[in-house]
Amino acid sequence: MIGVSEYMKVEIGDVLRVILPQAETEIDEGGSMFSLWTADEKISLTSPFAGIISDVNGEVEISPDLVNDSAYDHGWVILLEPHELKMNPDDKQVLENLLEPDEYVEYLAEL
């Protein structure tokens, strides 16, 4: 499940618009997952690994305030499923480097 963290919200400001891809879209590592519009800029979030977008939260396109007000609950943006069966050893390393929520909070506290 991918969305906007509290830290990112502080960094970019309020999300005014969310542009979603279609569900079942294949995505390469480094490919654009979705876009966010703020008062100052358009931000394209890129994928940390190759996979398929299995679901999108259409509610955030209708009500982008969900991203601002409920980032860890109703404001999620997409579900991204990795291509585990096709992974080479380097891809597995990428997944191992992803942080669990509590690890992410610890990382931010160190910044």
Helices and strands as residue ranges (DSSP letters): H 6-12, E 17-19, E 25-27, E 32-37, E 42-46, E 51-56, H 59-62, H 65-69, E 78-82, G 84-86, H 89-96, H 101-110
